[in-house]
Amino acid sequence: DNSSDFITKSRACRRQVRECLGEAGHHEGMSSDEELPPTEVTEFQKSKENVLEDSRKVFEDVHADFCDIRKILLKFQEWKDKFPESYCDAYISFCLPKLLNPLIRVQLINWNPLEQNFTELEEMPWFKAIEEFSDVKNIPESR
């Protein structure tokens, strides 16, 4: 197969170049094809910082009661407790995912599960708020 011969030759060539340059940082089995040049890494970091800065501004003109997931869910919990029939008739359980989606997405912009010290989803404040609201722990397991 010509493609496997090409890959083998490419790897051998890169290995020779690394040996000539004295690069000891390469680990066998890791592809140098995936390494980005420093200029691209810098551009990516700048772009990432711009996105994060813009994401912080998304809800800056929104009242705190309407951009905090816990506060929003508390309002729905009050409705559920005071007027259960109305709450049920409004199909709120179907509306909440669409309502909370933009708020959660903004909080996940910087989340990267491939980093060593990433936060588990279950440990994020929005996840805990939703878990408490849905009262998942008190629902009996179906058998």
N, CA, C and O atoms as CSV, one atom per row, in Angstrom:
chain,resi,resn,atom,element,x,y,z
A,1,ASP,N,N,0.842,-1.183,0.000
A,1,ASP,CA,C,0.000,0.000,0.000
A,1,ASP,C,C,0.887,1.246,0.000
A,1,ASP,O,O,1.747,1.400,0.867
A,2,ASN,N,N,0.675,2.128,-0.970
A,2,ASN,CA,C,1.516,3.312,-1.142
A,2,ASN,C,C,1.403,4.295,0.011
A,2,ASN,O,O,2.387,4.933,0.384
A,3,SER,N,N,0.206,4.421,0.581
A,3,SER,CA,C,0.032,5.385,1.665
A,3,SER,C,C,0.795,4.962,2.914
A,3,SER,O,O,1.353,5.816,3.603
A,4,SER,N,N,0.836,3.665,3.227
A,4,SER,CA,C,1.578,3.217,4.411
A,4,SER,C,C,3.082,3.365,4.185
A,4,SER,O,O,3.816,3.669,5.126
A,5,ASP,N,N,3.557,3.154,2.945
A,5,ASP,CA,C,4.972,3.372,2.631
A,5,ASP,C,C,5.325,4.845,2.813
A,5,ASP,O,O,6.383,5.171,3.352
A,6,PHE,N,N,4.441,5.732,2.364
A,6,PHE,CA,C,4.679,7.170,2.486
A,6,PHE,C,C,4.752,7.580,3.960
A,6,PHE,O,O,5.624,8.352,4.355
A,7,ILE,N,N,3.827,7.054,4.765
A,7,ILE,CA,C,3.802,7.380,6.196
A,7,ILE,C,C,5.073,6.891,6.869
A,7,ILE,O,O,5.669,7.613,7.668
A,8,THR,N,N,5.494,5.673,6.553
A,8,THR,CA,C,6.707,5.109,7.138
A,8,THR,C,C,7.920,5.953,6.764
A,8,THR,O,O,8.761,6.244,7.614
A,9,LYS,N,N,8.015,6.350,5.486
A,9,LYS,CA,C,9.132,7.181,5.034
A,9,LYS,C,C,9.095,8.550,5.695
A,9,LYS,O,O,10.138,9.093,6.061
A,10,SER,N,N,7.894,9.114,5.853
A,10,SER,CA,C,7.760,10.423,6.492
A,10,SER,C,C,8.221,10.375,7.943
A,10,SER,O,O,8.908,11.283,8.412
A,11,ARG,N,N,7.841,9.317,8.651
A,11,ARG,CA,C,8.251,9.166,10.048
A,11,ARG,C,C,9.763,9.020,10.165
A,11,ARG,O,O,10.394,9.617,11.038
A,12,ALA,N,N,10.332,8.216,9.272
A,12,ALA,CA,C,11.787,8.017,9.293
A,12,ALA,C,C,12.509,9.334,9.022
A,12,ALA,O,O,13.520,9.637,9.656
A,13,CYS,N,N,11.991,10.105,8.089
A,13,CYS,CA,C,12.587,11.402,7.756
A,13,CYS,C,C,12.511,12.355,8.947
A,13,CYS,O,O,13.488,13.031,9.271
A,14,ARG,N,N,11.344,12.405,9.600
A,14,ARG,CA,C,11.193,13.291,10.769
A,14,ARG,C,C,12.107,12.857,11.903
A,14,ARG,O,O,12.665,13.694,12.612
A,15,ARG,N,N,12.263,11.531,12.076
A,15,ARG,CA,C,13.147,11.009,13.118
A,15,ARG,C,C,14.585,11.450,12.860
A,15,ARG,O,O,15.292,11.849,13.786
A,16,GLN,N,N,15.024,11.378,11.583
A,16,GLN,CA,C,16.387,11.795,11.239
A,16,GLN,C,C,16.589,13.281,11.507
A,16,GLN,O,O,17.627,13.693,12.022
A,17,VAL,N,N,15.588,14.077,11.152
A,17,VAL,CA,C,15.677,15.520,11.388
A,17,VAL,C,C,15.789,15.798,12.880
A,17,VAL,O,O,16.617,16.610,13.292
A,18,ARG,N,N,14.959,15.128,13.711
A,18,ARG,CA,C,15.018,15.319,15.162
A,18,ARG,C,C,16.376,14.916,15.723
A,18,ARG,O,O,16.919,15.590,16.598
A,19,GLU,N,N,16.920,13.814,15.215
A,19,GLU,CA,C,18.227,13.345,15.685
A,19,GLU,C,C,19.326,14.332,15.320
A,19,GLU,O,O,20.225,14.591,16.120
A,20,CYS,N,N,19.253,14.889,14.100
A,20,CYS,CA,C,20.263,15.868,13.668
A,20,CYS,C,C,20.179,17.153,14.484
A,20,CYS,O,O,21.194,17.773,14.801
A,21,LEU,N,N,18.944,17.543,14.818
A,21,LEU,CA,C,18.757,18.777,15.583
A,21,LEU,C,C,18.950,18.556,17.077
A,21,LEU,O,O,19.021,19.515,17.846
A,22,GLY,N,N,19.034,17.316,17.481
A,22,GLY,CA,C,19.230,17.009,18.897
A,22,GLY,C,C,17.992,17.232,19.736
A,22,GLY,O,O,18.097,17.551,20.920
A,23,GLU,N,N,16.831,17.072,19.152
A,23,GLU,CA,C,15.588,17.266,19.896
A,23,GLU,C,C,15.296,16.014,20.715
A,23,GLU,O,O,15.037,14.945,20.163
A,24,ALA,N,N,15.341,16.157,22.022
A,24,ALA,CA,C,15.113,15.024,22.909
A,24,ALA,C,C,13.684,15.015,23.450
A,24,ALA,O,O,13.301,14.081,24.155
A,25,GLY,N,N,12.886,16.043,23.131
A,25,GLY,CA,C,11.552,16.174,23.700
A,25,GLY,C,C,10.500,15.287,23.052
A,25,GLY,O,O,9.372,15.209,23.539
A,26,HIS,N,N,10.850,14.624,21.974
A,26,HIS,CA,C,9.853,13.800,21.273
A,26,HIS,C,C,9.762,12.423,21.912
A,26,HIS,O,O,10.775,11.810,22.249
A,27,HIS,N,N,8.535,11.948,22.073
A,27,HIS,CA,C,8.301,10.617,22.608
A,27,HIS,C,C,7.792,9.736,21.491
A,27,HIS,O,O,6.879,10.111,20.754
A,28,GLU,N,N,8.387,8.564,21.369
A,28,GLU,CA,C,8.001,7.629,20.321
A,28,GLU,C,C,6.512,7.299,20.433
A,28,GLU,O,O,6.001,7.073,21.530
A,29,GLY,N,N,5.833,7.273,19.312
A,29,GLY,CA,C,4.403,6.980,19.308
A,29,GLY,C,C,3.545,8.233,19.247
A,29,GLY,O,O,2.359,8.156,18.927
A,30,MET,N,N,4.130,9.390,19.551
A,30,MET,CA,C,3.397,10.650,19.473
A,30,MET,C,C,3.708,11.280,18.127
A,30,MET,O,O,4.865,11.322,17.709
A,31,SER,N,N,2.699,11.760,17.462
A,31,SER,CA,C,2.867,12.319,16.133
A,31,SER,C,C,3.292,13.771,16.198
A,31,SER,O,O,2.692,14.576,16.910
A,32,SER,N,N,4.334,14.098,15.449
A,32,SER,CA,C,4.747,15.495,15.377
A,32,SER,C,C,3.900,16.243,14.349
A,32,SER,O,O,3.968,17.468,14.249
A,33,ASP,N,N,3.089,15.481,13.576
A,33,ASP,CA,C,2.190,16.123,12.618
A,33,ASP,C,C,1.160,16.985,13.335
A,33,ASP,O,O,0.661,17.962,12.776
A,34,GLU,N,N,0.841,16.617,14.586
A,34,GLU,CA,C,-0.194,17.313,15.323
A,34,GLU,C,C,0.332,18.528,16.080
A,34,GLU,O,O,-0.451,19.301,16.633
A,35,GLU,N,N,1.649,18.700,16.107
A,35,GLU,CA,C,2.237,19.831,16.805
A,35,GLU,C,C,2.019,21.093,15.974
A,35,GLU,O,O,2.200,21.096,14.756
A,36,LEU,N,N,1.631,22.153,16.655
A,36,LEU,CA,C,1.382,23.414,15.962
A,36,LEU,C,C,2.611,24.308,16.043
A,36,LEU,O,O,3.319,24.316,17.050
A,37,PRO,N,N,2.858,25.054,14.985
A,37,PRO,CA,C,3.951,26.027,15.050
A,37,PRO,C,C,3.625,27.106,16.098
A,37,PRO,O,O,2.453,27.385,16.353
A,38,PRO,N,N,4.648,27.704,16.699
A,38,PRO,CA,C,4.423,28.718,17.749
A,38,PRO,C,C,3.507,29.863,17.316
A,38,PRO,O,O,2.744,30.379,18.132
A,39,THR,N,N,3.572,30.266,16.048
A,39,THR,CA,C,2.707,31.369,15.592
A,39,THR,C,C,1.243,30.963,15.641
A,39,THR,O,O,0.385,31.770,16.000
A,40,GLU,N,N,0.953,29.717,15.281
A,40,GLU,CA,C,-0.435,29.253,15.329
A,40,GLU,C,C,-0.920,29.117,16.772
A,40,GLU,O,O,-2.082,29.398,17.067
A,41,VAL,N,N,-0.039,28.688,17.663
A,41,VAL,CA,C,-0.396,28.569,19.070
A,41,VAL,C,C,-0.721,29.952,19.628
A,41,VAL,O,O,-1.701,30.116,20.355
A,42,THR,N,N,0.094,30.941,19.289
A,42,THR,CA,C,-0.131,32.314,19.743
A,42,THR,C,C,-1.444,32.857,19.201
A,42,THR,O,O,-2.207,33.483,19.937
A,43,GLU,N,N,-1.716,32.624,17.920
A,43,GLU,CA,C,-2.970,33.078,17.315
A,43,GLU,C,C,-4.163,32.418,17.989
A,43,GLU,O,O,-5.174,33.070,18.254
A,44,PHE,N,N,-4.043,31.110,18.267
A,44,PHE,CA,C,-5.124,30.396,18.930
A,44,PHE,C,C,-5.381,30.983,20.315
A,44,PHE,O,O,-6.534,31.203,20.686
A,45,GLN,N,N,-4.320,31.241,21.084
A,45,GLN,CA,C,-4.472,31.804,22.424
A,45,GLN,C,C,-5.148,33.169,22.375
A,45,GLN,O,O,-6.028,33.452,23.187
A,46,LYS,N,N,-4.746,34.017,21.430
A,46,LYS,CA,C,-5.374,35.337,21.290
A,46,LYS,C,C,-6.855,35.197,20.944
A,46,LYS,O,O,-7.705,35.879,21.516
A,47,SER,N,N,-7.146,34.312,20.008
A,47,SER,CA,C,-8.534,34.080,19.603
A,47,SER,C,C,-9.354,33.559,20.779
A,47,SER,O,O,-10.483,33.998,20.994
A,48,LYS,N,N,-8.787,32.625,21.539
A,48,LYS,CA,C,-9.468,32.061,22.697
A,48,LYS,C,C,-9.737,33.137,23.738
A,48,LYS,O,O,-10.833,33.198,24.295
A,49,GLU,N,N,-8.754,33.984,24.005
A,49,GLU,CA,C,-8.933,35.071,24.974
A,49,GLU,C,C,-10.020,36.042,24.525
A,49,GLU,O,O,-10.796,36.525,25.350
A,50,ASN,N,N,-10.084,36.332,23.226
A,50,ASN,CA,C,-11.128,37.218,22.704
A,50,ASN,C,C,-12.513,36.608,22.898
A,50,ASN,O,O,-13.452,37.301,23.291
A,51,VAL,N,N,-12.637,35.317,22.624
A,51,VAL,CA,C,-13.923,34.634,22.798
A,51,VAL,C,C,-14.328,34.660,24.268
A,51,VAL,O,O,-15.485,34.931,24.588
A,52,LEU,N,N,-13.381,34.379,25.164
A,52,LEU,CA,C,-13.684,34.376,26.597
A,52,LEU,C,C,-14.079,35.767,27.080
A,52,LEU,O,O,-14.994,35.910,27.890
A,53,GLU,N,N,-13.394,36.785,26.585
A,53,GLU,CA,C,-13.733,38.161,26.956
A,53,GLU,C,C,-15.136,38.513,26.479
A,53,GLU,O,O,-15.914,39.115,27.219
A,54,ASP,N,N,-15.462,38.139,25.242
A,54,ASP,CA,C,-16.806,38.389,24.710
A,54,ASP,C,C,-17.863,37.620,25.491
A,54,ASP,O,O,-18.964,38.126,25.709
A,55,SER,N,N,-17.537,36.407,25.913
A,55,SER,CA,C,-18.514,35.597,26.648
A,55,SER,C,C,-18.838,36.209,28.009
A,55,SER,O,O,-19.944,36.036,28.520
A,56,ARG,N,N,-17.886,36.918,28.592
A,56,ARG,CA,C,-18.136,37.566,29.891
A,56,ARG,C,C,-19.119,38.731,29.744
A,56,ARG,O,O,-19.775,39.122,30.710
A,57,LYS,N,N,-19.215,39.276,28.541
A,57,LYS,CA,C,-20.079,40.434,28.299
A,57,LYS,C,C,-21.500,40.050,27.902
A,57,LYS,O,O,-22.382,40.908,27.861
A,58,VAL,N,N,-21.730,38.780,27.612
A,58,VAL,CA,C,-23.027,38.340,27.083
A,58,VAL,C,C,-24.181,38.724,28.001
A,58,VAL,O,O,-25.209,39.214,27.534
A,59,PHE,N,N,-24.020,38.505,29.295
A,59,PHE,CA,C,-25.119,38.744,30.228
A,59,PHE,C,C,-24.898,39.962,31.126
A,59,PHE,O,O,-25.548,40.089,32.163
A,60,GLU,N,N,-23.988,40.854,30.738
A,60,GLU,CA,C,-23.686,41.975,31.636
A,60,GLU,C,C,-24.845,42.956,31.790
A,60,GLU,O,O,-24.898,43.676,32.786
A,61,ASP,N,N,-25.771,43.005,30.839
A,61,ASP,CA,C,-26.908,43.915,30.955
A,61,ASP,C,C,-28.190,43.195,31.400
A,61,ASP,O,O,-29.285,43.748,31.295
A,62,VAL,N,N,-28.045,41.962,31.897
A,62,VAL,CA,C,-29.183,41.171,32.335
A,62,VAL,C,C,-29.258,41.190,33.857
A,62,VAL,O,O,-28.242,41.045,34.537
A,63,HIS,N,N,-30.451,41.368,34.380
A,63,HIS,CA,C,-30.642,41.360,35.838
A,63,HIS,C,C,-30.182,40.015,36.393
A,63,HIS,O,O,-30.420,38.975,35.778
A,64,ALA,N,N,-29.531,40.032,37.545
A,64,ALA,CA,C,-28.937,38.825,38.152
A,64,ALA,C,C,-29.950,37.693,38.330
A,64,ALA,O,O,-29.584,36.520,38.256
A,65,ASP,N,N,-31.203,38.031,38.562
A,65,ASP,CA,C,-32.223,36.992,38.741
A,65,ASP,C,C,-32.474,36.185,37.477
A,65,ASP,O,O,-33.038,35.092,37.539
A,66,PHE,N,N,-32.057,36.716,36.331
A,66,PHE,CA,C,-32.357,36.051,35.064
A,66,PHE,C,C,-31.127,35.535,34.332
A,66,PHE,O,O,-31.231,35.096,33.187
A,67,CYS,N,N,-29.961,35.581,34.976
A,67,CYS,CA,C,-28.777,34.987,34.352
A,67,CYS,C,C,-28.064,34.025,35.298
A,67,CYS,O,O,-26.994,33.507,34.980
A,68,ASP,N,N,-28.659,33.795,36.447
A,68,ASP,CA,C,-28.120,32.843,37.415
A,68,ASP,C,C,-29.036,31.625,37.438
A,68,ASP,O,O,-30.210,31.738,37.789
A,69,ILE,N,N,-28.513,30.478,37.072
A,69,ILE,CA,C,-29.329,29.273,36.934
A,69,ILE,C,C,-30.031,28.923,38.242
A,69,ILE,O,O,-31.204,28.550,38.235
A,70,ARG,N,N,-29.330,29.039,39.352
A,70,ARG,CA,C,-29.927,28.701,40.647
A,70,ARG,C,C,-31.119,29.606,40.936
A,70,ARG,O,O,-32.153,29.127,41.403
A,71,LYS,N,N,-30.996,30.904,40.669
A,71,LYS,CA,C,-32.096,31.843,40.930
A,71,LYS,C,C,-33.284,31.577,40.005
A,71,LYS,O,O,-34.440,31.663,40.421
A,72,ILE,N,N,-32.989,31.257,38.763
A,72,ILE,CA,C,-34.059,30.940,37.809
A,72,ILE,C,C,-34.816,29.697,38.272
A,72,ILE,O,O,-36.047,29.673,38.270
A,73,LEU,N,N,-34.075,28.674,38.665
A,73,LEU,CA,C,-34.713,27.438,39.111
A,73,LEU,C,C,-35.502,27.641,40.404
A,73,LEU,O,O,-36.517,26.979,40.621
A,74,LEU,N,N,-35.040,28.550,41.259
A,74,LEU,CA,C,-35.798,28.850,42.481
A,74,LEU,C,C,-37.162,29.445,42.147
A,74,LEU,O,O,-38.156,29.135,42.804
A,75,LYS,N,N,-37.209,30.291,41.137
A,75,LYS,CA,C,-38.493,30.883,40.713
A,75,LYS,C,C,-39.434,29.783,40.191
A,75,LYS,O,O,-40.625,29.773,40.499
A,76,PHE,N,N,-38.887,28.881,39.413
A,76,PHE,CA,C,-39.710,27.783,38.913
A,76,PHE,C,C,-40.131,26.859,40.046
A,76,PHE,O,O,-41.236,26.316,40.018
A,77,GLN,N,N,-39.268,26.669,41.043
A,77,GLN,CA,C,-39.608,25.829,42.191
A,77,GLN,C,C,-40.757,26.450,42.979
A,77,GLN,O,O,-41.653,25.744,43.443
A,78,GLU,N,N,-40.726,27.780,43.128
A,78,GLU,CA,C,-41.826,28.472,43.808
A,78,GLU,C,C,-43.134,28.251,43.051
A,78,GLU,O,O,-44.167,27.959,43.655
A,79,TRP,N,N,-43.084,28.389,41.743
A,79,TRP,CA,C,-44.269,28.173,40.904
A,79,TRP,C,C,-44.765,26.732,41.080
A,79,TRP,O,O,-45.961,26.491,41.246
A,80,LYS,N,N,-43.837,25.793,41.041
A,80,LYS,CA,C,-44.175,24.376,41.176
A,80,LYS,C,C,-44.834,24.085,42.532
A,80,LYS,O,O,-45.782,23.304,42.615
A,81,ASP,N,N,-44.317,24.725,43.594
A,81,ASP,CA,C,-44.864,24.505,44.937
A,81,ASP,C,C,-46.215,25.181,45.139
A,81,ASP,O,O,-47.119,24.595,45.733
A,82,LYS,N,N,-46.356,26.416,44.644
A,82,LYS,CA,C,-47.579,27.187,44.878
A,82,LYS,C,C,-48.714,26.809,43.932
A,82,LYS,O,O,-49.876,26.763,44.336
A,83,PHE,N,N,-48.377,26.539,42.678
A,83,PHE,CA,C,-49.402,26.262,41.668
A,83,PHE,C,C,-49.026,25.023,40.844
A,83,PHE,O,O,-48.728,25.142,39.656
A,84,PRO,N,N,-49.037,23.849,41.458
A,84,PRO,CA,C,-48.575,22.631,40.766
A,84,PRO,C,C,-49.360,22.302,39.496
A,84,PRO,O,O,-48.795,21.819,38.515
A,85,GLU,N,N,-50.664,22.567,39.525
A,85,GLU,CA,C,-51.469,22.246,38.344
A,85,GLU,C,C,-51.087,23.133,37.163
A,85,GLU,O,O,-50.911,22.653,36.043
A,86,SER,N,N,-50.960,24.435,37.430
A,86,SER,CA,C,-50.550,25.382,36.394
A,86,SER,C,C,-49.154,25.047,35.869
A,86,SER,O,O,-48.905,25.090,34.664
A,87,TYR,N,N,-48.256,24.715,36.780
A,87,TYR,CA,C,-46.882,24.351,36.425
A,87,TYR,C,C,-46.884,23.142,35.490
A,87,TYR,O,O,-46.176,23.121,34.482
A,88,CYS,N,N,-47.674,22.156,35.830
A,88,CYS,CA,C,-47.764,20.937,35.020
A,88,CYS,C,C,-48.394,21.236,33.659
A,88,CYS,O,O,-47.932,20.738,32.633
A,89,ASP,N,N,-49.455,22.056,33.655
A,89,ASP,CA,C,-50.142,22.396,32.405
A,89,ASP,C,C,-49.246,23.188,31.444
A,89,ASP,O,O,-49.459,23.164,30.232
A,90,ALA,N,N,-48.253,23.885,31.985
A,90,ALA,CA,C,-47.362,24.710,31.156
A,90,ALA,C,C,-46.200,23.898,30.575
A,90,ALA,O,O,-45.384,24.435,29.825
A,91,TYR,N,N,-46.122,22.623,30.915
A,91,TYR,CA,C,-45.061,21.747,30.418
A,91,TYR,C,C,-43.667,22.331,30.671
A,91,TYR,O,O,-42.811,22.343,29.786
A,92,ILE,N,N,-43.464,22.811,31.890
A,92,ILE,CA,C,-42.206,23.457,32.243
A,92,ILE,C,C,-41.017,22.513,32.099
A,92,ILE,O,O,-39.940,22.946,31.691
A,93,SER,N,N,-41.187,21.254,32.418
A,93,SER,CA,C,-40.066,20.314,32.310
A,93,SER,C,C,-39.530,20.225,30.879
A,93,SER,O,O,-38.359,19.912,30.666
A,94,PHE,N,N,-40.400,20.504,29.897
A,94,PHE,CA,C,-39.951,20.509,28.508
A,94,PHE,C,C,-39.303,21.834,28.119
A,94,PHE,O,O,-38.482,21.879,27.203
A,95,CYS,N,N,-39.670,22.912,28.808
A,95,CYS,CA,C,-39.158,24.245,28.479
A,95,CYS,C,C,-37.807,24.541,29.116
A,95,CYS,O,O,-36.995,25.265,28.540
A,96,LEU,N,N,-37.560,23.988,30.300
A,96,LEU,CA,C,-36.344,24.311,31.037
A,96,LEU,C,C,-35.046,24.040,30.270
A,96,LEU,O,O,-34.148,24.882,30.311
A,97,PRO,N,N,-34.903,22.914,29.578
A,97,PRO,CA,C,-33.650,22.712,28.842
A,97,PRO,C,C,-33.370,23.816,27.823
A,97,PRO,O,O,-32.230,24.260,27.684
A,98,LYS,N,N,-34.407,24.259,27.114
A,98,LYS,CA,C,-34.213,25.330,26.135
A,98,LYS,C,C,-33.916,26.659,26.813
A,98,LYS,O,O,-33.146,27.469,26.294
A,99,LEU,N,N,-34.515,26.878,27.953
A,99,LEU,CA,C,-34.299,28.114,28.701
A,99,LEU,C,C,-32.884,28.175,29.277
A,99,LEU,O,O,-32.239,29.222,29.229
A,100,LEU,N,N,-32.409,27.073,29.812
A,100,LEU,CA,C,-31.104,27.042,30.477
A,100,LEU,C,C,-29.939,26.824,29.517
A,100,LEU,O,O,-28.791,27.099,29.866
A,101,ASN,N,N,-30.217,26.341,28.330
A,101,ASN,CA,C,-29.171,26.030,27.358
A,101,ASN,C,C,-28.176,27.171,27.147
A,101,ASN,O,O,-26.974,26.931,27.270
A,102,PRO,N,N,-28.604,28.395,26.838
A,102,PRO,CA,C,-27.620,29.464,26.606
A,102,PRO,C,C,-26.780,29.779,27.847
A,102,PRO,O,O,-25.596,30.097,27.734
A,103,LEU,N,N,-27.385,29.691,29.011
A,103,LEU,CA,C,-26.655,29.982,30.249
A,103,LEU,C,C,-25.574,28.931,30.501
A,103,LEU,O,O,-24.465,29.262,30.921
A,104,ILE,N,N,-25.897,27.687,30.247
A,104,ILE,CA,C,-24.942,26.603,30.454
A,104,ILE,C,C,-23.831,26.664,29.402
A,104,ILE,O,O,-22.658,26.467,29.719
A,105,ARG,N,N,-24.198,26.932,28.180
A,105,ARG,CA,C,-23.197,26.990,27.104
A,105,ARG,C,C,-22.155,28.062,27.364
A,105,ARG,O,O,-20.974,27.854,27.087
A,106,VAL,N,N,-22.570,29.200,27.889
A,106,VAL,CA,C,-21.607,30.266,28.209
A,106,VAL,C,C,-20.642,29.791,29.286
A,106,VAL,O,O,-19.454,30.109,29.241
A,107,GLN,N,N,-21.140,29.039,30.244
A,107,GLN,CA,C,-20.277,28.555,31.315
A,107,GLN,C,C,-19.337,27.447,30.846
A,107,GLN,O,O,-18.307,27.199,31.472
A,108,LEU,N,N,-19.687,26.785,29.755
A,108,LEU,CA,C,-18.852,25.690,29.245
A,108,LEU,C,C,-17.861,26.131,28.165
A,108,LEU,O,O,-17.100,25.308,27.655
A,109,ILE,N,N,-17.862,27.401,27.817
A,109,ILE,CA,C,-16.976,27.863,26.750
A,109,ILE,C,C,-15.518,27.527,27.042
A,109,ILE,O,O,-14.787,27.103,26.146
A,110,ASN,N,N,-15.100,27.708,28.262
A,110,ASN,CA,C,-13.691,27.483,28.606
A,110,ASN,C,C,-13.435,26.075,29.142
A,110,ASN,O,O,-12.295,25.746,29.470
A,111,TRP,N,N,-14.460,25.246,29.237
A,111,TRP,CA,C,-14.305,23.906,29.796
A,111,TRP,C,C,-13.625,22.996,28.787
A,111,TRP,O,O,-14.048,22.918,27.634
A,112,ASN,N,N,-12.582,22.312,29.214
A,112,ASN,CA,C,-11.852,21.410,28.326
A,112,ASN,C,C,-11.553,20.116,29.071
A,112,ASN,O,O,-10.660,20.085,29.917
A,113,PRO,N,N,-12.283,19.053,28.769
A,113,PRO,CA,C,-12.069,17.790,29.484
A,113,PRO,C,C,-10.740,17.122,29.154
A,113,PRO,O,O,-10.379,16.129,29.785
A,114,LEU,N,N,-10.005,17.652,28.174
A,114,LEU,CA,C,-8.717,17.065,27.809
A,114,LEU,C,C,-7.569,17.640,28.639
A,114,LEU,O,O,-6.456,17.113,28.603
A,115,GLU,N,N,-7.827,18.699,29.373
A,115,GLU,CA,C,-6.795,19.263,30.242
A,115,GLU,C,C,-6.676,18.410,31.497
A,115,GLU,O,O,-7.623,17.731,31.893
A,116,GLN,N,N,-5.508,18.454,32.113
A,116,GLN,CA,C,-5.278,17.628,33.296
A,116,GLN,C,C,-6.156,18.039,34.469
A,116,GLN,O,O,-6.715,17.170,35.139
A,117,ASN,N,N,-6.294,19.304,34.734
A,117,ASN,CA,C,-7.020,19.770,35.914
A,117,ASN,C,C,-8.384,20.330,35.560
A,117,ASN,O,O,-8.741,21.422,36.002
A,118,PHE,N,N,-9.151,19.593,34.767
A,118,PHE,CA,C,-10.475,20.088,34.397
A,118,PHE,C,C,-11.484,19.750,35.482
A,118,PHE,O,O,-11.307,18.796,36.239
A,119,THR,N,N,-12.540,20.544,35.548
A,119,THR,CA,C,-13.610,20.320,36.512
A,119,THR,C,C,-14.614,19.343,35.914
A,119,THR,O,O,-15.039,19.501,34.769
A,120,GLU,N,N,-14.986,18.347,36.685
A,120,GLU,CA,C,-16.010,17.398,36.236
A,120,GLU,C,C,-17.341,18.144,36.107
A,120,GLU,O,O,-17.619,19.056,36.885
A,121,LEU,N,N,-18.150,17.764,35.141
A,121,LEU,CA,C,-19.454,18.403,34.951
A,121,LEU,C,C,-20.288,18.346,36.225
A,121,LEU,O,O,-20.947,19.320,36.589
A,122,GLU,N,N,-20.254,17.194,36.905
A,122,GLU,CA,C,-21.064,17.008,38.103
A,122,GLU,C,C,-20.660,17.954,39.241
A,122,GLU,O,O,-21.423,18.155,40.185
A,123,GLU,N,N,-19.470,18.525,39.148
A,123,GLU,CA,C,-18.975,19.423,40.188
A,123,GLU,C,C,-19.269,20.902,39.885
A,123,GLU,O,O,-19.021,21.765,40.727
A,124,MET,N,N,-19.783,21.188,38.716
A,124,MET,CA,C,-20.053,22.575,38.338
A,124,MET,C,C,-21.318,23.070,39.031
A,124,MET,O,O,-22.282,22.319,39.182
A,125,PRO,N,N,-21.315,24.339,39.455
A,125,PRO,CA,C,-22.471,24.885,40.187
A,125,PRO,C,C,-23.794,24.750,39.439
A,125,PRO,O,O,-24.814,24.438,40.055
A,126,TRP,N,N,-23.801,24.978,38.129
A,126,TRP,CA,C,-25.050,24.873,37.372
A,126,TRP,C,C,-25.572,23.443,37.391
A,126,TRP,O,O,-26.784,23.234,37.455
A,127,PHE,N,N,-24.682,22.452,37.336
A,127,PHE,CA,C,-25.102,21.054,37.349
A,127,PHE,C,C,-25.736,20.713,38.695
A,127,PHE,O,O,-26.778,20.061,38.757
A,128,LYS,N,N,-25.091,21.163,39.767
A,128,LYS,CA,C,-25.614,20.899,41.101
A,128,LYS,C,C,-26.981,21.549,41.293
A,128,LYS,O,O,-27.873,20.964,41.907
A,129,ALA,N,N,-27.141,22.774,40.760
A,129,ALA,CA,C,-28.426,23.473,40.877
A,129,ALA,C,C,-29.524,22.703,40.158
A,129,ALA,O,O,-30.632,22.571,40.679
A,130,ILE,N,N,-29.230,22.199,38.979
A,130,ILE,CA,C,-30.222,21.436,38.222
A,130,ILE,C,C,-30.527,20.120,38.925
A,130,ILE,O,O,-31.678,19.686,38.973
A,131,GLU,N,N,-29.509,19.501,39.461
A,131,GLU,CA,C,-29.689,18.244,40.178
A,131,GLU,C,C,-30.590,18.444,41.398
A,131,GLU,O,O,-31.487,17.641,41.653
A,132,GLU,N,N,-30.343,19.522,42.148
A,132,GLU,CA,C,-31.185,19.814,43.315
A,132,GLU,C,C,-32.622,20.105,42.896
A,132,GLU,O,O,-33.567,19.648,43.539
A,133,PHE,N,N,-32.779,20.864,41.823
A,133,PHE,CA,C,-34.117,21.206,41.340
A,133,PHE,C,C,-34.878,19.957,40.914
A,133,PHE,O,O,-36.052,19.791,41.247
A,134,SER,N,N,-34.213,19.096,40.187
A,134,SER,CA,C,-34.900,17.906,39.680
A,134,SER,C,C,-35.065,16.841,40.752
A,134,SER,O,O,-35.814,15.880,40.573
A,135,ASP,N,N,-34.357,17.016,41.876
A,135,ASP,CA,C,-34.468,16.108,43.011
A,135,ASP,C,C,-34.195,14.671,42.592
A,135,ASP,O,O,-34.895,13.742,42.997
A,136,VAL,N,N,-33.160,14.508,41.769
A,136,VAL,CA,C,-32.804,13.209,41.205
A,136,VAL,C,C,-32.549,12.178,42.295
A,136,VAL,O,O,-32.894,11.008,42.129
A,137,LYS,N,N,-31.959,12.586,43.392
A,137,LYS,CA,C,-31.578,11.652,44.434
A,137,LYS,C,C,-32.783,11.006,45.113
A,137,LYS,O,O,-32.666,9.909,45.660
A,138,ASN,N,N,-33.938,11.669,45.086
A,138,ASN,CA,C,-35.110,11.142,45.777
A,138,ASN,C,C,-36.048,10.335,44.869
A,138,ASN,O,O,-37.083,9.841,45.316
A,139,ILE,N,N,-35.677,10.209,43.603
A,139,ILE,CA,C,-36.510,9.416,42.687
A,139,ILE,C,C,-36.124,7.959,42.847
A,139,ILE,O,O,-34.953,7.614,42.685
A,140,PRO,N,N,-37.092,7.082,43.166
A,140,PRO,CA,C,-36.744,5.662,43.330
A,140,PRO,C,C,-36.257,5.063,42.024
A,140,PRO,O,O,-36.776,5.372,40.952
A,141,GLU,N,N,-35.260,4.207,42.124
A,141,GLU,CA,C,-34.733,3.557,40.926
A,141,GLU,C,C,-35.770,2.587,40.366
A,141,GLU,O,O,-36.406,1.839,41.108
A,142,SER,N,N,-35.927,2.614,39.045
A,142,SER,CA,C,-36.884,1.692,38.428
A,142,SER,C,C,-36.218,0.338,38.282
A,142,SER,O,O,-35.046,0.246,37.915
A,143,ARG,N,N,-36.966,-0.702,38.568
A,143,ARG,CA,C,-36.386,-2.057,38.501
A,143,ARG,C,C,-37.097,-2.873,37.476
A,143,ARG,O,O,-36.758,-4.038,37.270
